[in-house]
Amino acid sequence: MKALQFSVTVPKFIAAKGLAAIFGKRVYYQGPLKTIQIADIPEPTLPTKDWVKIKTIYCGFCGSDLNLIQLHDSPTASPFTSFPCVIGHEIVGEIIETGSDVNEFKSGDIVAINPGLACEARKISPLCPACSSGRASNCENFAEGDLPPGMFTGINSGINGGFAPYLVAHKTQLFPVPKGLSLEAATMTEPLAVALQAVFDNMPKEGEKALVIGGGVIGNLIVQSIRALVPGCIISVIEPSSFAAEFAMKVGADEIILSKDVFQETARITGAKVYKPMLGMEIAMGGFNQIYDTVGHSSTLNLSMRLLSAMGTLSVVGIGGDVKLDLTPLWLKLQKIQGVYAYGMVTYDGKYRHVFNIALEMMARTDIQADILVTHKFDIEEYRRMIEVNMNKEKHRAVKTVMAFNE
C-alpha cells in the first residue's frame, strides 16, 4: 500500500539543514535530501490478539508533522522515535478486523485513535507511574517493551501512522465515535484532547483573565475549551494572522491583542502596571492569571512570563526546541511554568474519564465546533501541496488540513 513515510539520518539531517538555509524549505519535501516521500509498504497485520486493524478515513496534518518534516524538533526526543516511520496521528477510521482478545469493539465500528503507545500496548507490567496515574501519554517506557521506540503512532517504525489506507491500533487506543458526529469533527478528537487537557491541567476561574498566545488549531480549541468549561472567563488572544484571529473571535475569544500593543492592552484588560527596565522588554506587575503559549519559542515564553500575574500559571503547550529565558519574572512574581503534552484521565462532571471521551462528547453536543476548522482535504498524491498550504495558511485561508482515504 502507498504511505507517506518520513526518514532521516544524521548526515542527511546536517546536509538538508544546510541546503534549506540556501534554497528554502522545499528541500525537505522534494529533491535528493527530502525527508518525506510516498513509499510502498506492506499492509499491516495484527501484532497480537489485543490489536485491531483499521481502514483509515481521515488523518489530520498536525503542526508537529510539519516540524518533523522540516527537522525543527529537538534531538532530545530522538531516543523516543524510530525511523523510517509513516507519519500521521490525528486519525479516524473503521475497524475491519479484531483480535480475539478485543471484546468492546467489532468490525464496522468507527473510532478515533489515541496515538499513544504506552505500557499496555508495549506489554510492560507493572505499569509505569505515569500510566498508573492515568497519564499514559506521558509513559516512561516509550523506548521499551515489544514495540520499537516511538511515543505514538506516527513516529514509530513498527506501527504505521494515519497517512496510509490501513493501520493497526491497540485496544487501549480506541474511542468510539458517537453516532451523528461528522467524521470531519471526529478527526479533530486528538487536537481537541490536547487543548482540553491543557485547560483541565490549569483551569481558570470564573471572572479570571486568560491569554492564549497563538490562534492556530490548538489555540482556537483552547479558546473553545475555556469558553465551554468556564463561561465567565475573559479570554484574550495574541495572533498575527487576521484570518486565524477572525476564527478565534468567532468561537469565543473576547478580543485580539496586536503584538505591537501587547503591554498597553495587558494593562487595559487586567489593570496591570507596566514598567520599563534600563534595557530590554517591559514587564507587567499584575497581568493575566493564566497564559497558554501554543508557540513555545523563546520570544513567546519570555513575553508570557512578563505578562503573567504574580502566582499565575504559564502552560507551555507549543513544542519548541532550545530556548533562552530571562527567569527574573519567574522568581519576582512566584510564577508556575507547567509543561503540557498529550492527554489522559481527568475528573469531569463528577466522573473519572479519559479526555478523548470528553472531547467526543463535547463535539457531539456542539459545545465545541471542531468541524469548522477542517478547511482543506487532500489525497496522498497531493502531499506536497498539503505541506505548502500548511507553510502559508494565511494565503490559503487554511486552518486544519486532512488527508482523506476510503472516504
C-alpha positions as CSV (number, residue, x, y, z in Angstrom):
1,M,0.0,0.0,0.0
2,K,1.1,3.6,-0.5
3,A,2.0,5.5,2.6
4,L,3.6,8.8,3.5
5,Q,6.9,7.9,5.0
6,F,9.4,10.0,7.0
7,S,13.1,9.1,7.4
8,V,16.3,10.9,8.3
9,T,19.9,10.1,9.3
10,V,22.5,12.3,11.0
11,P,24.4,13.1,7.7
12,K,21.1,13.8,5.9
13,F,19.9,16.0,8.8
14,I,23.1,18.1,8.5
15,A,23.0,18.3,4.7
16,A,19.3,19.1,4.5
17,K,19.6,21.8,7.1
18,G,22.4,23.4,5.2
19,L,20.7,23.3,1.8
20,A,17.4,24.6,3.2
21,A,19.2,27.7,4.5
22,I,20.3,28.4,0.9
23,F,17.5,27.1,-1.3
24,G,14.5,27.2,1.0
25,K,12.2,24.7,2.8
26,R,11.3,22.8,-0.4
27,V,14.5,20.8,0.2
28,Y,12.6,18.9,2.9
29,Y,9.9,17.6,0.7
30,Q,11.3,17.4,-2.8
31,G,14.8,16.6,-4.2
32,P,17.5,14.1,-3.1
33,L,17.5,15.2,0.5
34,K,13.8,15.1,1.1
35,T,12.7,13.8,4.5
36,I,9.2,12.7,3.4
37,Q,8.0,10.7,0.4
38,I,5.4,8.2,-0.7
39,A,6.6,4.7,-0.1
40,D,5.2,1.2,-0.9
41,I,4.9,-0.7,2.4
42,P,3.1,-4.0,3.3
43,E,-0.4,-3.7,4.5
44,P,-0.2,-4.2,8.3
45,T,-1.3,-7.3,10.2
46,L,-2.4,-7.7,13.8
47,P,0.7,-7.8,16.1
48,T,-1.1,-9.7,18.8
49,K,-4.7,-10.7,19.7
50,D,-5.4,-7.4,21.5
51,W,-5.0,-5.2,18.5
52,V,-7.4,-4.2,15.7
53,K,-6.9,-3.4,12.0
54,I,-8.4,-0.1,10.9
55,K,-9.3,1.3,7.5
56,T,-8.3,5.0,7.6
57,I,-10.9,7.6,6.7
58,Y,-9.3,10.8,7.6
59,C,-5.9,11.8,9.1
60,G,-5.2,15.4,10.1
61,F,-1.9,17.1,9.3
62,C,-0.5,18.5,12.6
63,G,1.9,21.3,13.1
64,S,4.2,18.7,14.7
65,D,4.1,16.8,11.4
66,L,5.4,19.9,9.6
67,N,8.0,20.4,12.3
68,L,9.2,16.8,11.9
69,I,9.4,17.1,8.1
70,Q,11.4,20.4,8.4
71,L,13.7,19.0,11.1
72,H,12.6,21.5,13.7
73,D,12.3,19.1,16.6
74,S,14.8,18.9,19.4
75,P,17.2,15.9,19.1
76,T,16.4,15.3,22.8
77,A,13.3,13.4,21.7
78,S,15.1,11.2,19.2
79,P,15.5,8.2,21.6
80,F,11.7,8.0,21.7
81,T,11.2,7.8,17.9
82,S,12.2,5.3,15.3
83,F,12.7,5.7,11.5
84,P,11.6,5.1,8.8
85,C,8.0,5.8,10.0
86,V,4.7,6.5,8.4
87,I,3.5,9.8,9.9
88,G,0.0,10.9,11.0
89,H,-1.6,10.7,14.4
90,E,-4.9,12.5,14.2
91,I,-6.9,9.5,12.9
92,V,-10.5,8.4,12.5
93,G,-11.3,5.2,10.8
94,E,-13.3,2.0,10.6
95,I,-12.4,-1.3,12.3
96,I,-12.2,-4.1,9.8
97,E,-10.6,-6.8,11.8
98,T,-10.3,-7.5,15.6
99,G,-8.0,-9.7,17.6
100,S,-9.6,-12.5,19.7
101,D,-8.9,-10.5,23.0
102,V,-10.8,-7.4,21.8
103,N,-14.3,-7.5,23.3
104,E,-15.5,-4.0,23.4
105,F,-15.2,-3.3,19.6
106,K,-16.2,-5.0,16.4
107,S,-15.7,-4.8,12.7
108,G,-17.7,-1.8,11.3
109,D,-17.2,0.4,14.4
110,I,-16.0,3.9,13.6
111,V,-13.3,5.0,16.1
112,A,-10.9,7.9,16.9
113,I,-7.5,6.7,17.8
114,N,-5.4,7.9,20.8
115,P,-2.0,7.6,19.2
116,G,0.0,7.0,22.4
117,L,2.0,3.7,22.5
118,A,2.4,3.2,26.3
119,C,3.0,0.4,28.7
120,E,-0.1,-1.7,27.9
121,A,0.5,-1.6,24.1
122,R,4.1,-2.5,24.8
123,K,3.2,-5.4,27.1
124,I,5.0,-3.9,30.0
125,S,3.9,-4.8,33.5
126,P,3.7,-3.4,36.1
127,L,2.7,-0.1,34.6
128,C,5.0,2.9,35.0
129,P,4.0,5.7,37.4
130,A,2.6,7.9,34.6
131,C,0.4,5.1,33.2
132,S,-0.7,4.1,36.7
133,S,-1.8,7.7,37.3
134,G,-3.9,7.9,34.2
135,R,-1.4,9.8,32.0
136,A,-0.3,7.0,29.7
137,S,0.6,9.5,27.0
138,N,3.5,10.6,29.3
139,C,4.6,7.0,29.7
140,E,8.2,6.3,30.9
141,N,8.6,3.3,28.6
142,F,8.4,4.8,25.1
143,A,11.6,3.1,24.2
144,E,11.0,-0.3,25.9
145,G,8.8,-3.4,25.5
146,D,7.5,-5.2,22.5
147,L,7.4,-2.2,20.1
148,P,10.3,-0.2,18.6
149,P,10.9,3.2,20.2
150,G,8.2,5.8,19.5
151,M,6.0,7.8,21.7
152,F,2.9,7.4,19.5
153,T,1.5,6.1,16.3
154,G,3.1,8.2,13.6
155,I,6.7,8.3,14.9
156,N,7.2,4.5,15.4
157,S,8.9,2.3,12.8
158,G,6.9,-0.7,13.8
159,I,3.3,0.8,13.7
160,N,2.5,2.9,10.7
161,G,0.6,6.1,11.2
162,G,-2.5,7.5,9.6
163,F,-1.2,8.7,6.3
164,A,-1.8,5.3,4.9
165,P,-5.0,3.5,3.9
166,Y,-4.7,0.9,6.7
167,L,-3.1,0.8,10.2
168,V,-3.3,-1.2,13.4
169,A,-4.1,0.0,16.9
170,H,-4.1,-1.5,20.4
171,K,-7.5,-1.8,22.0
172,T,-6.5,0.8,24.6
173,Q,-6.1,3.3,21.8
174,L,-9.7,3.1,20.6
175,F,-12.5,5.5,21.3
176,P,-16.0,5.1,19.7
177,V,-17.2,8.0,17.6
178,P,-20.8,8.9,18.7
179,K,-23.5,8.4,16.1
180,G,-24.3,11.6,14.3
181,L,-20.9,13.2,14.8
182,S,-19.4,14.1,11.5
183,L,-16.2,12.3,10.6
184,E,-14.5,15.7,10.0
185,A,-15.2,16.6,13.6
186,A,-14.1,13.1,14.8
187,T,-10.7,13.8,13.0
188,M,-10.3,16.7,15.4
189,T,-10.5,14.5,18.5
190,E,-6.8,14.3,19.1
191,P,-6.0,18.0,18.8
192,L,-9.2,18.9,20.9
193,A,-8.0,16.5,23.6
194,V,-4.6,18.3,23.7
195,A,-6.5,21.6,24.2
196,L,-8.9,20.3,26.8
197,Q,-6.1,18.7,28.8
198,A,-4.2,22.0,28.8
199,V,-7.3,23.7,30.3
200,F,-8.0,20.8,32.7
201,D,-4.5,20.9,34.0
202,N,-4.6,24.7,34.6
203,M,-8.3,25.6,34.8
204,P,-9.0,29.4,35.1
205,K,-11.8,30.5,37.4
206,E,-14.9,32.4,36.5
207,G,-14.0,36.1,36.0
208,E,-10.3,35.5,35.7
209,K,-8.4,36.7,32.7
210,A,-6.7,34.2,30.4
211,L,-4.4,34.8,27.4
212,V,-3.8,32.4,24.6
213,I,-0.7,33.0,22.5
214,G,-1.3,31.6,19.0
215,G,-4.6,31.3,17.3
216,G,-3.9,28.3,15.2
217,V,-5.7,25.0,15.6
218,I,-4.7,24.3,19.2
219,G,-5.0,27.9,20.3
220,N,-8.5,28.1,18.7
221,L,-9.5,24.9,20.5
222,I,-8.1,26.2,23.8
223,V,-10.3,29.2,23.4
224,Q,-13.3,27.0,22.8
225,S,-12.5,24.7,25.7
226,I,-12.2,27.6,28.2
227,R,-15.4,29.1,26.9
228,A,-17.2,25.7,27.3
229,L,-15.8,24.9,30.7
230,V,-15.6,28.3,32.3
231,P,-18.1,30.6,30.5
232,G,-17.3,33.6,32.6
233,C,-13.6,33.6,31.9
234,I,-12.3,36.6,29.9
235,I,-10.2,35.4,27.0
236,S,-7.7,37.4,25.0
237,V,-5.6,36.1,22.1
238,I,-2.4,37.2,20.5
239,E,-2.4,36.1,16.9
240,P,-0.8,38.0,13.9
241,S,-2.8,36.3,11.2
242,S,-6.0,38.2,10.6
243,F,-7.6,35.0,9.3
244,A,-6.8,33.0,12.4
245,A,-7.8,35.9,14.6
246,E,-11.2,36.0,12.9
247,F,-11.7,32.4,13.7
248,A,-10.7,32.9,17.4
249,M,-13.3,35.7,17.8
250,K,-15.9,33.6,16.0
251,V,-15.6,30.7,18.6
252,G,-15.4,32.7,21.8
253,A,-12.4,35.0,22.3
254,D,-13.3,38.3,23.8
255,E,-10.6,40.2,22.0
256,I,-7.5,40.0,19.8
257,I,-4.3,41.8,21.1
258,L,-2.0,43.1,18.5
259,S,1.7,42.3,19.1
260,K,2.8,46.0,19.0
261,D,0.2,46.9,21.7
262,V,0.6,43.9,24.0
263,F,1.8,45.7,27.1
264,Q,-0.7,48.6,26.8
265,E,-3.5,46.2,26.1
266,T,-2.5,44.0,29.0
267,A,-2.6,47.0,31.3
268,R,-6.1,47.9,30.0
269,I,-7.5,44.4,30.2
270,T,-6.1,43.3,33.5
271,G,-5.3,46.6,35.4
272,A,-1.6,45.7,35.5
273,K,1.1,48.4,35.8
274,V,3.8,48.3,33.1
275,Y,7.4,49.1,33.9
276,K,10.3,49.8,31.5
277,P,13.7,48.3,32.6
278,M,17.0,50.1,31.9
279,L,17.5,47.7,29.0
280,G,15.2,45.2,27.3
281,M,11.5,44.4,27.2
282,E,8.8,45.9,29.6
283,I,7.4,43.9,32.5
284,A,3.9,44.0,33.8
285,M,3.1,43.8,37.5
286,G,-0.3,42.2,37.6
287,G,-1.4,40.7,34.3
288,F,-3.1,37.6,33.1
289,N,-4.0,34.8,35.6
290,Q,-3.5,32.0,33.1
291,I,-1.4,32.1,29.9
292,Y,-1.5,29.2,27.3
293,D,1.5,29.5,25.0
294,T,0.8,27.4,21.9
295,V,4.0,28.5,20.1
296,G,6.7,27.7,22.7
297,H,9.6,29.8,21.3
298,S,12.0,31.9,23.3
299,S,10.2,35.1,22.2
300,T,6.7,34.0,23.3
301,L,7.8,32.3,26.5
302,N,9.7,35.4,27.6
303,L,6.8,37.6,26.7
304,S,4.4,35.3,28.5
305,M,6.4,35.5,31.8
306,R,6.3,39.3,31.6
307,L,2.6,39.4,31.0
308,L,1.7,36.7,33.6
309,S,0.4,37.8,37.0
310,A,2.0,37.1,40.4
311,M,1.4,33.4,41.2
312,G,-0.1,32.9,37.7
313,T,0.5,29.8,35.6
314,L,2.1,29.6,32.2
315,S,1.1,26.5,30.3
316,V,3.7,25.6,27.7
317,V,1.6,23.9,25.0
318,G,3.8,24.6,22.0
319,I,6.6,22.2,21.4
320,G,9.7,24.2,20.6
321,G,13.4,23.5,20.7
322,D,16.1,25.0,22.8
323,V,15.1,28.3,24.4
324,K,16.8,31.1,26.3
325,L,14.8,32.6,29.2
326,D,15.2,35.6,31.5
327,L,14.0,34.0,34.7
328,T,13.5,37.3,36.5
329,P,9.7,37.3,36.2
330,L,9.6,33.7,37.4
331,W,11.1,34.5,40.8
332,L,9.9,38.0,41.1
333,K,6.3,37.1,40.6
334,L,6.3,33.5,42.0
335,Q,5.1,32.1,38.7
336,K,4.4,28.5,37.8
337,I,5.5,27.1,34.4
338,Q,3.9,23.8,33.5
339,G,4.6,21.6,30.6
340,V,1.6,20.4,28.6
341,Y,1.7,17.3,26.5
342,A,-1.0,15.0,25.3
343,Y,-3.9,13.9,27.4
344,G,-5.2,11.4,30.0
345,M,-7.7,10.8,32.7
346,V,-9.5,13.7,34.4
347,T,-12.5,14.2,36.7
348,Y,-15.3,15.9,34.7
349,D,-18.9,16.2,35.9
350,G,-18.1,14.1,38.9
351,K,-16.7,11.2,36.8
352,Y,-13.2,10.0,36.2
353,R,-12.9,9.8,32.4
354,H,-10.4,10.0,29.6
355,V,-10.2,13.4,27.8
356,F,-10.8,11.6,24.4
357,N,-14.2,10.6,25.6
358,I,-14.9,14.1,26.8
359,A,-13.7,15.6,23.6
360,L,-16.0,13.4,21.5
361,E,-19.0,14.1,23.8
362,M,-18.5,17.9,23.7
363,M,-18.3,17.9,19.9
364,A,-21.4,15.7,19.7
365,R,-23.2,18.2,21.9
366,T,-21.8,21.0,19.8
367,D,-20.3,22.6,22.9
368,I,-17.2,22.8,20.8
369,Q,-17.2,23.4,17.0
370,A,-14.3,21.4,15.7
371,D,-15.5,20.5,12.2
372,I,-15.5,24.2,11.1
373,L,-11.7,24.1,11.5
374,V,-11.3,21.5,8.7
375,T,-10.8,23.7,5.7
376,H,-8.9,21.5,3.2
377,K,-8.8,17.9,2.2
378,F,-6.1,16.1,0.1
379,D,-5.4,12.7,-1.2
380,I,-2.0,11.1,-0.6
381,E,-0.7,12.0,-4.1
382,E,-1.2,15.7,-3.1
383,Y,1.0,15.6,-0.1
384,R,3.5,18.2,-1.4
385,R,0.6,20.6,-1.9
386,M,-0.7,19.9,1.6
387,I,2.7,20.8,3.0
388,E,2.8,24.0,1.0
389,V,-0.7,25.0,2.2
390,N,0.4,24.4,5.8
391,M,3.5,26.5,5.3
392,N,1.3,29.5,4.3
393,K,-2.1,29.1,6.0
394,E,-2.9,32.8,5.8
395,K,-2.6,32.9,2.0
396,H,-4.7,29.7,1.6
397,R,-7.2,30.6,4.4
398,A,-6.4,27.2,5.9
399,V,-6.9,26.0,9.5
400,K,-6.8,22.2,9.6
401,T,-5.9,20.2,6.6
402,V,-6.6,16.5,6.4
403,M,-5.7,13.6,4.2
404,A,-8.7,11.5,3.0
405,F,-8.7,7.7,2.5
406,N,-11.6,5.4,1.7
407,E,-13.8,8.4,2.0
